[in-house]
Amino acid sequence: MKNLILVIGRSGSGKDTLVRHAQEVFGAKAIPSYTDRPIRPTETDGIEHTFLAKDQFDDLLTKEQVFAYTKIGDTGYRYCTTVEMLKNIDADTVFYVIDPAGYYFCDKYKDEFNMKVVYVCADKAIREARANARNGDSTAWLKRDGDEDGQFTEFEKAMPWDAMVENNGDLEDARVNFVSTVKNLIEATQA
């Protein structure tokens, strides 16, 4: 059974950075969700996400079995991944960066994949500083942070994750901790 590591964290927590490092360590793949939001200057289509026009995204939702789906607050941007996409990824371990709404959507597939959830957390001031460094200012991040606050507050209260990784300090420490955490989760399922 394929190891599916769901990585959840608020904007700016460092999820994508940690996943890119873990992909190299494990020889794993990450799922590039479909989205109808505009591509950012630092992104590559098909790597972080597969970017679709709104009508293409609507068409995908009617033709494919959707594994996970979420819609972001006031922006209305949508993200999804299909079951077929997951099954066709040629790797024993697959990472999927997802938000709580997407996690609750895909929970019904937990018997088809060895799903484990890693929650990546970082203090708000650190997440905002990362947004400033990435985008030049935190205006978009502040909006996204506000949009996602409700679902993350409930998710954090429920604590449905299998492991948590803090990413408040040295990046190398967070990378080591993340890789170790994922390794332990995979080994525990194989025992």
Phi and psi in degrees as GROMACS dihedral restraints (atoms count N, CA, C in turn):
[ dihedral_restraints ]
;  ai    aj    ak    al  type     phi  dphi    fc
    3     4     5     6     1   -68.1    20    10
    4     5     6     7     1   134.9    20    10
    6     7     8     9     1   -80.7    20    10
    7     8     9    10     1   119.3    20    10
    9    10    11    12     1  -115.3    20    10
   10    11    12    13     1   110.1    20    10
   12    13    14    15     1   -99.3    20    10
   13    14    15    16     1   108.7    20    10
   15    16    17    18     1   -85.8    20    10
   16    17    18    19     1   123.3    20    10
   18    19    20    21     1  -111.3    20    10
   19    20    21    22     1   118.0    20    10
   21    22    23    24     1  -122.6    20    10
   22    23    24    25     1   137.1    20    10
   24    25    26    27     1  -174.4    20    10
   25    26    27    28     1   157.3    20    10
   27    28    29    30     1   -67.1    20    10
   28    29    30    31     1   161.5    20    10
   30    31    32    33     1   -56.5    20    10
   31    32    33    34     1   130.2    20    10
   33    34    35    36     1    87.5    20    10
   34    35    36    37     1     4.7    20    10
   36    37    38    39     1   -76.9    20    10
   37    38    39    40     1   -14.7    20    10
   39    40    41    42     1    99.0    20    10
   40    41    42    43     1    17.1    20    10
   42    43    44    45     1   -54.9    20    10
   43    44    45    46     1   -53.5    20    10
   45    46    47    48     1   -63.7    20    10
   46    47    48    49     1   -38.9    20    10
   48    49    50    51     1   -62.5    20    10
   49    50    51    52     1   -44.6    20    10
   51    52    53    54     1   -68.2    20    10
   52    53    54    55     1   -39.0    20    10
   54    55    56    57     1   -66.1    20    10
   55    56    57    58     1   -42.8    20    10
   57    58    59    60     1   -58.2    20    10
   58    59    60    61     1   -42.1    20    10
   60    61    62    63     1   -65.2    20    10
   61    62    63    64     1   -45.8    20    10
   63    64    65    66     1   -64.8    20    10
   64    65    66    67     1   -32.9    20    10
   66    67    68    69     1   -58.6    20    10
   67    68    69    70     1   -44.1    20    10
   69    70    71    72     1   -64.1    20    10
   70    71    72    73     1   -43.9    20    10
   72    73    74    75     1   -65.2    20    10
   73    74    75    76     1   -44.3    20    10
   75    76    77    78     1   -93.7    20    10
   76    77    78    79     1    -5.7    20    10
   78    79    80    81     1    61.7    20    10
   79    80    81    82     1    35.6    20    10
   81    82    83    84     1   -97.7    20    10
   82    83    84    85     1   174.8    20    10
   84    85    86    87     1  -119.5    20    10
   85    86    87    88     1   156.6    20    10
   87    88    89    90     1  -114.9    20    10
   88    89    90    91     1   149.2    20    10
   90    91    92    93     1   -87.4    20    10
   91    92    93    94     1   120.3    20    10
   93    94    95    96     1   -86.6    20    10
   94    95    96    97     1    93.7    20    10
   96    97    98    99     1   -50.1    20    10
   97    98    99   100     1   152.7    20    10
   99   100   101   102     1   -79.6    20    10
  100   101   102   103     1   142.4    20    10
  102   103   104   105     1  -148.0    20    10
  103   104   105   106     1   155.2    20    10
  105   106   107   108     1  -107.8    20    10
  106   107   108   109     1    14.7    20    10
  108   109   110   111     1   -86.7    20    10
  109   110   111   112     1   159.9    20    10
  111   112   113   114     1   -66.5    20    10
  112   113   114   115     1   149.7    20    10
  114   115   116   117     1   -73.1    20    10
  115   116   117   118     1   141.1    20    10
  117   118   119   120     1   -86.2    20    10
  118   119   120   121     1   155.8    20    10
  120   121   122   123     1   -58.1    20    10
  121   122   123   124     1   -26.4    20    10
  123   124   125   126     1   -90.4    20    10
  124   125   126   127     1     0.5    20    10
  126   127   128   129     1  -103.5    20    10
  127   128   129   130     1   158.1    20    10
  129   130   131   132     1  -123.0    20    10
  130   131   132   133     1   127.5    20    10
  132   133   134   135     1   -57.8    20    10
  133   134   135   136     1   129.5    20    10
  135   136   137   138     1    92.0    20    10
  136   137   138   139     1    -9.5    20    10
  138   139   140   141     1  -101.1    20    10
  139   140   141   142     1   -70.3    20    10
  141   142   143   144     1   -74.4    20    10
  142   143   144   145     1   -44.2    20    10
  144   145   146   147     1  -149.6    20    10
  145   146   147   148     1   164.3    20    10
  147   148   149   150     1  -104.5    20    10
  148   149   150   151     1   116.9    20    10
  150   151   152   153     1   -91.4    20    10
  151   152   153   154     1   126.2    20    10
  153   154   155   156     1  -123.7    20    10
  154   155   156   157     1   152.4    20    10
  156   157   158   159     1   -69.9    20    10
  157   158   159   160     1   158.6    20    10
  159   160   161   162     1   -56.0    20    10
  160   161   162   163     1   -41.9    20    10
  162   163   164   165     1   -68.8    20    10
  163   164   165   166     1   -33.4    20    10
  165   166   167   168     1   -66.1    20    10
  166   167   168   169     1   -40.9    20    10
  168   169   170   171     1   -63.6    20    10
  169   170   171   172     1   -44.9    20    10
  171   172   173   174     1   -57.7    20    10
  172   173   174   175     1   -43.6    20    10
  174   175   176   177     1   -61.9    20    10
  175   176   177   178     1   -43.2    20    10
  177   178   179   180     1   -58.7    20    10
  178   179   180   181     1   -43.3    20    10
  180   181   182   183     1   -63.2    20    10
  181   182   183   184     1   -28.7    20    10
  183   184   185   186     1   -86.1    20    10
  184   185   186   187     1   -20.3    20    10
  186   187   188   189     1  -104.6    20    10
  187   188   189   190     1   -18.7    20    10
  189   190   191   192     1  -116.1    20    10
  190   191   192   193     1   156.3    20    10
  192   193   194   195     1   -82.5    20    10
  193   194   195   196     1   112.3    20    10
  195   196   197   198     1   -83.0    20    10
  196   197   198   199     1   125.8    20    10
  198   199   200   201     1   -82.5    20    10
  199   200   201   202     1   -46.4    20    10
  201   202   203   204     1  -143.3    20    10
  202   203   204   205     1   144.7    20    10
  204   205   206   207     1  -147.0    20    10
  205   206   207   208     1   141.9    20    10
  207   208   209   210     1  -152.4    20    10
  208   209   210   211     1   153.9    20    10
  210   211   212   213     1  -127.5    20    10
  211   212   213   214     1   130.0    20    10
  213   214   215   216     1   -92.1    20    10
  214   215   216   217     1   116.5    20    10
  216   217   218   219     1    21.3    20    10
  217   218   219   220     1  -134.0    20    10
  219   220   221   222     1   -68.3    20    10
  220   221   222   223     1   -24.5    20    10
  222   223   224   225     1   -69.1    20    10
  223   224   225   226     1   -32.1    20    10
  225   226   227   228     1    75.6    20    10
  226   227   228   229     1     4.8    20    10
  228   229   230   231     1   -65.6    20    10
  229   230   231   232     1   140.0    20    10
  231   232   233   234     1  -114.9    20    10
  232   233   234   235     1   150.6    20    10
  234   235   236   237     1  -135.7    20    10
  235   236   237   238     1   143.8    20    10
  237   238   239   240     1  -157.3    20    10
  238   239   240   241     1   162.9    20    10
  240   241   242   243     1  -137.1    20    10
  241   242   243   244     1   147.3    20    10
  243   244   245   246     1  -102.6    20    10
  244   245   246   247     1   156.6    20    10
  246   247   248   249     1   -62.3    20    10
  247   248   249   250     1   -40.7    20    10
  249   250   251   252     1   -60.3    20    10
  250   251   252   253     1   -41.8    20    10
  252   253   254   255     1   -59.1    20    10
  253   254   255   256     1   -44.2    20    10
  255   256   257   258     1   -63.5    20    10
  256   257   258   259     1   -46.7    20    10
  258   259   260   261     1   -65.4    20    10
  259   260   261   262     1   -29.4    20    10
  261   262   263   264     1   -87.9    20    10
  262   263   264   265     1    -7.3    20    10
  264   265   266   267     1   -71.3    20    10
  265   266   267   268     1   125.6    20    10
  267   268   269   270     1   -87.6    20    10
  268   269   270   271     1    78.5    20    10
  270   271   272   273     1  -164.1    20    10
  271   272   273   274     1   147.8    20    10
  273   274   275   276     1   -75.3    20    10
  274   275   276   277     1   -30.2    20    10
  276   277   278   279     1  -122.3    20    10
  277   278   279   280     1   130.4    20    10
  279   280   281   282     1  -127.8    20    10
  280   281   282   283     1   134.8    20    10
  282   283   284   285     1  -103.1    20    10
  283   284   285   286     1   140.5    20    10
  285   286   287   288     1  -135.9    20    10
  286   287   288   289     1   114.5    20    10
  288   289   290   291     1   -82.2    20    10
  289   290   291   292     1   124.6    20    10
  291   292   293   294     1  -147.3    20    10
  292   293   294   295     1   161.1    20    10
  294   295   296   297     1  -102.9    20    10
  295   296   297   298     1   171.9    20    10
  297   298   299   300     1   -57.1    20    10
  298   299   300   301     1   -39.5    20    10
  300   301   302   303     1   -61.9    20    10
  301   302   303   304     1   -42.4    20    10
  303   304   305   306     1   -63.8    20    10
  304   305   306   307     1   -39.6    20    10
  306   307   308   309     1   -60.1    20    10
  307   308   309   310     1   -48.1    20    10
  309   310   311   312     1   -65.5    20    10
  310   311   312   313     1   -31.7    20    10
  312   313   314   315     1   -65.0    20    10
  313   314   315   316     1   -43.2    20    10
  315   316   317   318     1   -87.8    20    10
  316   317   318   319     1    -4.3    20    10
  318   319   320   321     1   -56.5    20    10
  319   320   321   322     1   -26.6    20    10
  321   322   323   324     1   -67.7    20    10
  322   323   324   325     1   -12.7    20    10
  324   325   326   327     1   -99.4    20    10
  325   326   327   328     1    11.3    20    10
  327   328   329   330     1   -63.1    20    10
  328   329   330   331     1   -20.4    20    10
  330   331   332   333     1   -83.0    20    10
  331   332   333   334     1   -15.1    20    10
  333   334   335   336     1   -90.8    20    10
  334   335   336   337     1   -17.8    20    10
  336   337   338   339     1  -137.5    20    10
  337   338   339   340     1   152.3    20    10
  339   340   341   342     1   -82.5    20    10
  340   341   342   343     1    81.3    20    10
  342   343   344   345     1   -86.6    20    10
  343   344   345   346     1   129.5    20    10
  345   346   347   348     1  -131.1    20    10
  346   347   348   349     1   144.7    20    10
  348   349   350   351     1  -111.8    20    10
  349   350   351   352     1   126.9    20    10
  351   352   353   354     1  -115.3    20    10
  352   353   354   355     1   121.5    20    10
  354   355   356   357     1   -96.4    20    10
  355   356   357   358     1   122.8    20    10
  357   358   359   360     1  -102.7    20    10
  358   359   360   361     1   124.2    20    10
  360   361   362   363     1  -125.5    20    10
  361   362   363   364     1   152.1    20    10
  363   364   365   366     1  -153.1    20    10
  364   365   366   367     1   150.2    20    10
  366   367   368   369     1   -61.3    20    10
  367   368   369   370     1   149.7    20    10
  369   370   371   372     1   -58.2    20    10
  370   371   372   373     1   -42.9    20    10
  372   373   374   375     1   -62.4    20    10
  373   374   375   376     1   -37.6    20    10
  375   376   377   378     1   -69.1    20    10
  376   377   378   379     1   -42.6    20    10
  378   379   380   381     1   -63.3    20    10
  379   380   381   382     1   -39.5    20    10
  381   382   383   384     1   -67.2    20    10
  382   383   384   385     1   -40.5    20    10
  384   385   386   387     1   -62.2    20    10
  385   386   387   388     1   -38.6    20    10
  387   388   389   390     1   -64.7    20    10
  388   389   390   391     1   -39.7    20    10
  390   391   392   393     1   -63.9    20    10
  391   392   393   394     1   -41.3    20    10
  393   394   395   396     1   -60.9    20    10
  394   395   396   397     1   -43.2    20    10
  396   397   398   399     1   -66.6    20    10
  397   398   399   400     1   -36.7    20    10
  399   400   401   402     1   -78.4    20    10
  400   401   402   403     1   -40.8    20    10
  402   403   404   405     1  -111.5    20    10
  403   404   405   406     1    -5.9    20    10
  405   406   407   408     1    88.9    20    10
  406   407   408   409     1   -20.8    20    10
  408   409   410   411     1  -159.6    20    10
  409   410   411   412     1   171.3    20    10
  411   412   413   414     1  -108.6    20    10
  412   413   414   415     1    15.8    20    10
  414   415   416   417     1   -57.2    20    10
  415   416   417   418     1   -52.8    20    10
  417   418   419   420     1   -64.4    20    10
  418   419   420   421     1   -38.7    20    10
  420   421   422   423     1   -64.1    20    10
  421   422   423   424     1   -41.8    20    10
  423   424   425   426     1   -60.1    20    10
  424   425   426   427     1   -40.4    20    10
  426   427   428   429     1   -65.3    20    10
  427   428   429   430     1   -46.8    20    10
  429   430   431   432     1   -62.4    20    10
  430   431   432   433     1   -42.6    20    10
  432   433   434   435     1   -59.8    20    10
  433   434   435   436     1   -42.4    20    10
  435   436   437   438     1   -65.9    20    10
  436   437   438   439     1   -41.5    20    10
  438   439   440   441     1   -61.3    20    10
  439   440   441   442     1   -38.8    20    10
  441   442   443   444     1   -91.5    20    10
  442   443   444   445     1    -5.5    20    10
  444   445   446   447     1   -59.8    20    10
  445   446   447   448     1   -43.3    20    10
  447   448   449   450     1   -60.2    20    10
  448   449   450   451     1   -50.6    20    10
  450   451   452   453     1   -68.8    20    10
  451   452   453   454     1   -33.9    20    10
  453   454   455   456     1   -72.9    20    10
  454   455   456   457     1   -35.1    20    10
  456   457   458   459     1   -60.7    20    10
  457   458   459   460     1   -45.7    20    10
  459   460   461   462     1   -65.6    20    10
  460   461   462   463     1   -42.3    20    10
  462   463   464   465     1   -61.4    20    10
  463   464   465   466     1   -44.1    20    10
  465   466   467   468     1   -66.1    20    10
  466   467   468   469     1   -33.8    20    10
  468   469   470   471     1   -67.9    20    10
  469   470   471   472     1   -40.9    20    10
  471   472   473   474     1   -74.2    20    10
  472   473   474   475     1   -29.5    20    10
  474   475   476   477     1    50.4    20    10
  475   476   477   478     1    55.1    20    10
  477   478   479   480     1   -84.9    20    10
  478   479   480   481     1    14.8    20    10
  480   481   482   483     1   -85.2    20    10
  481   482   483   484     1   159.4    20    10
  483   484   485   486     1   -88.9    20    10
  484   485   486   487     1   -24.9    20    10
  486   487   488   489     1  -157.9    20    10
  487   488   489   490     1   154.9    20    10
  489   490   491   492     1  -126.5    20    10
  490   491   492   493     1   139.6    20    10
  492   493   494   495     1  -125.0    20    10
  493   494   495   496     1   125.1    20    10
  495   496   497   498     1   -87.3    20    10
  496   497   498   499     1   138.8    20    10
  498   499   500   501     1  -130.1    20    10
  499   500   501   502     1    58.9    20    10
  501   502   503   504     1  -100.5    20    10
  502   503   504   505     1   -16.8    20    10
  504   505   506   507     1  -122.7    20    10
  505   506   507   508     1  -126.2    20    10
  507   508   509   510     1   -65.5    20    10
  508   509   510   511     1   128.9    20    10
  510   511   512   513     1   -61.7    20    10
  511   512   513   514     1   -39.7    20    10
  513   514   515   516     1   -63.4    20    10
  514   515   516   517     1   -38.7    20    10
  516   517   518   519     1   -61.9    20    10
  517   518   519   520     1   -42.8    20    10
  519   520   521   522     1   -64.9    20    10
  520   521   522   523     1   -40.3    20    10
  522   523   524   525     1   -61.4    20    10
  523   524   525   526     1   -46.7    20    10
  525   526   527   528     1   -62.0    20    10
  526   527   528   529     1   -45.2    20    10
  528   529   530   531     1   -63.8    20    10
  529   530   531   532     1   -42.2    20    10
  531   532   533   534     1   -63.9    20    10
  532   533   534   535     1   -48.2    20    10
  534   535   536   537     1   -61.7    20    10
  535   536   537   538     1   -43.9    20    10
  537   538   539   540     1   -62.1    20    10
  538   539   540   541     1   -42.1    20    10
  540   541   542   543     1   -62.5    20    10
  541   542   543   544     1   -47.2    20    10
  543   544   545   546     1   -64.0    20    10
  544   545   546   547     1   -43.4    20    10
  546   547   548   549     1   -57.9    20    10
  547   548   549   550     1   -45.4    20    10
  549   550   551   552     1   -63.1    20    10
  550   551   552   553     1   -39.6    20    10
  552   553   554   555     1   -65.0    20    10
  553   554   555   556     1   -42.3    20    10
  555   556   557   558     1   -66.8    20    10
  556   557   558   559     1   -45.6    20    10
  558   559   560   561     1   -62.9    20    10
  559   560   561   562     1   -36.8    20    10
  561   562   563   564     1   -64.5    20    10
  562   563   564   565     1   -32.1    20    10
  564   565   566   567     1   -79.9    20    10
  565   566   567   568     1   -20.6    20    10
  567   568   569   570     1   -90.7    20    10
  568   569   570   571     1   -10.4    20    10
